[in-house]
Amino acid sequence: MPSRAHLIRSALLGLAAGLALALPSHAQDGDRARLPAVAIAADLSSQGTQSKLVLTLSKIVEARAFVMERPDRVVVDLPEVNFQLDAETGRRRDGVVQSFRYGLFAPGRSRIVIDLATPATVGHIETVTRPRDGAVLMTIPLQKVDREAFRRAAASADPAPAHARAASAEPVDSRPLIVIDAGHGGTDPGAIASSGVFEKDIVFGFAQDLAGKLGAGGRYRVQMTRDRDVFVPLGDRVRIAREAKADLFISIHADSISAAPQVRGATIYTGSEKATDAESAKLAERENRADAAAGAEAAEAPPDIADILQELTLRETRGFSSTFARSLMGQLAPVMEMSTKPHREARFVVLRSPDVPSVLVELGYLSSKRDLEMLQNPDWRAGVTGSMARAVDQFFATRTSIGQPGAGARRSAAIAPVSP
């Protein structure tokens, strides 16, 4: 008798085909081609020094693969794919594969990142159509190699950068612009709770609620660095805020410390070349590896300050960031648990903008059962986002830029653009 999982996969495949067939006959060919492929299974197997990953898809897609070093991984780029896979898919080690993850990498593009247990190269990717149901089987072969061969393959790879940019707001609108950054996304899940909950999902839901709360009053323009489960490189998150001439940047995260499940509470970070403590430095280092985790080139370090004007601008911006951090602490302390050091500094890539006041808010720890419960509680989230909105009101009540168009533009004029 077919298993429940098999029946669900068959139903999904049938649904994908049914959606295409339900289109009007004159539009079927064009519209069917535009529908994203559905992935209903990803099967990993190994024999000797070879491993292969087989995807079951609803239609043929083109794939492009390359390898990257430090850490060793294989990256497979695809057109947009709707991954309908079991929750445990990709977590089991097999042969040369340590694990793999998948998701939307940029608008219209998906990515599979295969973490390698040992150096391996990727062979020719083949696709065949299964006669009995029309499913497409895509086979990604991996071959174990020595370090030198892997290094040569990585050096010859040509990964194409993806730039996910949000549209700038209307220049005639004089209201302050706030950019909300939901951490991680797409192929980068962030921290993972013992229950299997992803940080990227927790913070995205929170960021949406905060954006809605700020936008509802009509006092601010609000923009998100990502509006769905998509990977956005760290440098692009900074660029989105700078190109939009944002007046405030708020990055939302929820860390995990599996070795210390008793640690809980929120922490607000501002940018600094020197971390407040070793714990903050380690957290910044982990977060700054997000690009590598998603199979992208790691973000460059913040540029050196070139002249006294830039240095003064950066100093002023970090002063504004600290002012907002203090407002946040005052508003959040009555409604949520705060960490032992609620305001800290560290060298986060997303906080490197020299002309946009920026903070990173760690809402809590997914490794804490209590924090995880609160993070998933709609009532708790409503209270916290309301307090954050009041902190924003308090911040802009003391800023001369409020109500004046182009405040961000005036700051940006003195600063050269930041490289991604």
ZAMARGU-4260 file (C-alpha; in steps of 0.2 Angstrom, whole numbers, plus 5000, padded with zeros to 4 digits):
<rodrens>
0) 5000/5000/5000 | 5007/5017/4995 | 5014/5027/5010 | 5006/5044/5015 | 5021/5053/5010
5) 5020/5045/4993 | 5002/5049/4991 | 5005/5068/4996 | 5019/5069/4983 | 5009/5061/4969
10) 4995/5073/4974 | 5007/5088/4973 | 5013/5082/4956 | 4995/5080/4950 | 4991/5097/4956
15) 5005/5106/4947 | 5000/5097/4931 | 4982/5101/4934 | 4985/5120/4936 | 4993/5120/4919
20) 4979/5110/4911 | 4966/5121/4919 | 4972/5136/4909 | 4963/5142/4893 | 4969/5132/4878
25) 4975/5148/4869 | 4986/5153/4885 | 4992/5136/4891 | 5009/5135/4882 | 5014/5153/4888
30) 5007/5153/4905 | 5012/5135/4909 | 5030/5140/4905 | 5029/5154/4917 | 5023/5143/4932
35) 5037/5138/4943 | 5042/5120/4944 | 5037/5110/4960 | 5050/5099/4968 | 5041/5085/4978
40) 5056/5074/4982 | 5075/5075/4985 | 5083/5058/4987 | 5102/5057/4991 | 5112/5040/4989
45) 5130/5035/4988 | 5141/5021/4982 | 5159/5021/4985 | 5167/5038/4981 | 5151/5044/4972
50) 5135/5052/4978 | 5120/5058/4969 | 5106/5069/4973 | 5090/5066/4963 | 5076/5079/4963
55) 5059/5075/4957 | 5051/5090/4948 | 5035/5094/4939 | 5044/5100/4924 | 5061/5102/4916
60) 5072/5116/4922 | 5089/5122/4918 | 5103/5119/4932 | 5120/5127/4934 | 5132/5120/4947
65) 5149/5126/4954 | 5159/5122/4969 | 5165/5134/4983 | 5179/5133/4996 | 5180/5138/5014
70) 5168/5130/5018 | 5168/5117/5005 | 5151/5116/4996 | 5142/5113/4979 | 5130/5126/4973
75) 5116/5122/4961 | 5107/5137/4954 | 5089/5135/4946 | 5075/5145/4940 | 5062/5148/4953
80) 5056/5131/4961 | 5042/5128/4973 | 5050/5116/4986 | 5037/5105/4993 | 5049/5093/5003
85) 5048/5084/5019 | 5055/5094/5034 | 5069/5083/5037 | 5075/5083/5019 | 5094/5087/5018
90) 5099/5085/5036 | 5106/5067/5034 | 5124/5064/5030 | 5127/5052/5016 | 5144/5049/5006
95) 5152/5065/5002 | 5137/5075/5007 | 5136/5082/5025 | 5119/5090/5022 | 5110/5101/5010
100) 5098/5116/5010 | 5087/5124/4997 | 5076/5139/4994 | 5073/5155/4985 | 5089/5164/4982
105) 5083/5179/4973 | 5067/5184/4964 | 5064/5171/4950 | 5079/5161/4956 | 5081/5146/4968
110) 5097/5138/4975 | 5102/5122/4982 | 5118/5122/4993 | 5126/5106/4997 | 5138/5106/5012
115) 5152/5093/5008 | 5159/5081/5021 | 5174/5079/5010 | 5181/5088/4994 | 5170/5083/4979
120) 5166/5090/4961 | 5150/5090/4953 | 5147/5081/4936 | 5135/5083/4922 | 5118/5086/4928
125) 5105/5075/4919 | 5086/5076/4918 | 5074/5062/4912 | 5055/5062/4911 | 5047/5047/4920
130) 5035/5039/4908 | 5022/5033/4921 | 5018/5050/4928 | 5028/5063/4918 | 5038/5068/4933
135) 5056/5075/4929 | 5070/5067/4938 | 5085/5078/4939 | 5101/5069/4944 | 5116/5079/4952
140) 5131/5068/4953 | 5145/5071/4965 | 5163/5063/4964 | 5175/5063/4978 | 5192/5071/4974
145) 5208/5077/4982 | 5210/5094/4990 | 5221/5101/4975 | 5208/5095/4962 | 5194/5103/4972
150) 5204/5119/4974 | 5207/5120/4955 | 5188/5118/4952 | 5183/5131/4965 | 5196/5143/4957
155) 5188/5141/4940 | 5170/5143/4946 | 5161/5159/4940 | 5147/5162/4953 | 5135/5175/4946
160) 5130/5187/4960 | 5112/5190/4963 | 5106/5208/4968 | 5089/5208/4976 | 5084/5226/4977
165) 5068/5234/4983 | 5061/5249/4974 | 5065/5266/4982 | 5050/5276/4989 | 5043/5291/4980
170) 5056/5305/4982 | 5042/5318/4985 | 5036/5309/5001 | 5044/5319/5015 | 5040/5306/5029
175) 5055/5297/5037 | 5059/5280/5028 | 5062/5265/5039 | 5069/5250/5032 | 5065/5233/5041
180) 5077/5219/5038 | 5071/5201/5042 | 5087/5192/5044 | 5092/5176/5034 | 5080/5169/5021
185) 5079/5157/5006 | 5094/5145/5007 | 5100/5153/5023 | 5089/5147/5037 | 5098/5155/5051
190) 5097/5147/5068 | 5086/5131/5070 | 5077/5127/5085 | 5077/5109/5092 | 5058/5108/5086
195) 5064/5112/5068 | 5058/5130/5068 | 5069/5141/5057 | 5075/5158/5063 | 5071/5165/5045
200) 5053/5161/5047 | 5052/5168/5065 | 5060/5185/5061 | 5051/5187/5044 | 5034/5186/5053
205) 5039/5198/5066 | 5047/5210/5053 | 5030/5210/5044 | 5020/5214/5060 | 5032/5228/5064
210) 5031/5235/5046 | 5012/5234/5047 | 5012/5243/5064 | 5024/5257/5058 | 5015/5259/5042
215) 4997/5260/5050 | 4999/5277/5058 | 5004/5285/5041 | 5019/5294/5049 | 5032/5284/5041
220) 5037/5276/5024 | 5041/5258/5028 | 5052/5246/5016 | 5057/5228/5019 | 5074/5221/5013
225) 5064/5205/5008 | 5046/5203/5006 | 5046/5184/5006 | 5057/5169/5009 | 5071/5174/4998
230) 5090/5176/5001 | 5097/5193/5001 | 5116/5196/5002 | 5122/5206/5017 | 5129/5219/5007
235) 5113/5221/4997 | 5103/5224/5013 | 5115/5239/5017 | 5113/5245/4999 | 5094/5244/4999
240) 5094/5256/5014 | 5107/5268/5007 | 5100/5269/4990 | 5082/5272/4997 | 5090/5286/5008
245) 5083/5278/5023 | 5082/5287/5040 | 5083/5271/5051 | 5087/5253/5048 | 5081/5239/5060
250) 5088/5221/5057 | 5078/5208/5066 | 5086/5191/5072 | 5084/5177/5085 | 5100/5168/5089
255) 5102/5151/5097 | 5115/5144/5110 | 5112/5125/5110 | 5126/5123/5124 | 5117/5136/5135
260) 5098/5133/5134 | 5095/5143/5150 | 5101/5159/5142 | 5087/5170/5136 | 5081/5188/5133
265) 5083/5202/5120 | 5099/5211/5115 | 5101/5227/5105 | 5117/5229/5095 | 5124/5244/5086
270) 5139/5244/5075 | 5157/5246/5081 | 5174/5241/5075 | 5177/5234/5093 | 5165/5222/5101
275) 5158/5225/5118 | 5163/5207/5123 | 5169/5190/5116 | 5151/5184/5115 | 5146/5199/5104
280) 5161/5196/5093 | 5157/5178/5090 | 5139/5182/5086 | 5144/5195/5073 | 5156/5183/5066
285) 5142/5170/5064 | 5130/5182/5057 | 5143/5189/5044 | 5145/5171/5037 | 5127/5172/5031
290) 5132/5175/5013 | 5144/5160/5013 | 5130/5149/5021 | 5119/5153/5006 | 5132/5149/4993
295) 5136/5167/4989 | 5153/5176/4990 | 5156/5183/5008 | 5152/5201/5011 | 5167/5213/5010
300) 5173/5221/5026 | 5168/5239/5030 | 5178/5251/5020 | 5191/5261/5029 | 5187/5279/5033
305) 5195/5290/5019 | 5194/5307/5026 | 5189/5318/5041 | 5172/5322/5034 | 5167/5303/5032
310) 5174/5300/5049 | 5163/5313/5057 | 5148/5307/5047 | 5150/5290/5053 | 5153/5296/5071
315) 5137/5306/5070 | 5127/5291/5063 | 5133/5279/5076 | 5128/5292/5089 | 5110/5292/5082
320) 5111/5273/5082 | 5115/5272/5100 | 5101/5285/5104 | 5088/5274/5096 | 5095/5258/5105
325) 5092/5267/5121 | 5075/5272/5116 | 5072/5253/5112 | 5078/5247/5128 | 5067/5259/5138
330) 5051/5254/5128 | 5055/5235/5127 | 5061/5232/5145 | 5043/5233/5152 | 5035/5221/5140
335) 5049/5207/5137 | 5064/5199/5145 | 5080/5208/5141 | 5098/5200/5142 | 5110/5204/5155
340) 5118/5216/5144 | 5104/5223/5133 | 5114/5235/5123 | 5130/5229/5115 | 5142/5234/5101
345) 5150/5223/5087 | 5156/5223/5069 | 5140/5217/5060 | 5141/5219/5041 | 5122/5225/5041
350) 5126/5239/5053 | 5141/5246/5043 | 5131/5260/5034 | 5140/5276/5037 | 5125/5287/5034
355) 5110/5277/5040 | 5107/5275/5059 | 5106/5256/5061 | 5102/5243/5075 | 5101/5224/5075
360) 5088/5217/5087 | 5091/5199/5094 | 5073/5196/5100 | 5078/5181/5110 | 5086/5163/5109
365) 5078/5149/5099 | 5088/5137/5111 | 5077/5144/5125 | 5060/5135/5127 | 5053/5150/5135
370) 5059/5162/5122 | 5053/5151/5108 | 5036/5150/5115 | 5035/5169/5117 | 5042/5172/5099
375) 5028/5162/5092 | 5014/5170/5103 | 5004/5182/5092 | 4999/5192/5108 | 5017/5194/5114
380) 5022/5199/5096 | 5009/5212/5095 | 5015/5220/5112 | 5033/5220/5107 | 5030/5228/5090
385) 5019/5241/5098 | 5033/5245/5110 | 5046/5246/5096 | 5034/5258/5086 | 5034/5269/5101
390) 5053/5269/5102 | 5053/5274/5084 | 5041/5289/5088 | 5052/5294/5102 | 5067/5294/5091
395) 5060/5304/5077 | 5052/5316/5089 | 5070/5322/5093 | 5077/5322/5075 | 5077/5338/5065
400) 5075/5327/5049 | 5057/5323/5052 | 5046/5331/5040 | 5060/5337/5029 | 5062/5328/5012
405) 5079/5321/5008 | 5087/5320/5025 | 5095/5304/5020 | 5100/5311/5003 | 5110/5325/5012
410) 5119/5313/5022 | 5123/5302/5007 | 5130/5316/4997 | 5145/5316/5008 | 5149/5298/5008
415) 5155/5287/4993 | 5144/5272/4989 | 5147/5256/4999 | 5153/5241/4989 | 5143/5225/4990
</rodrens>
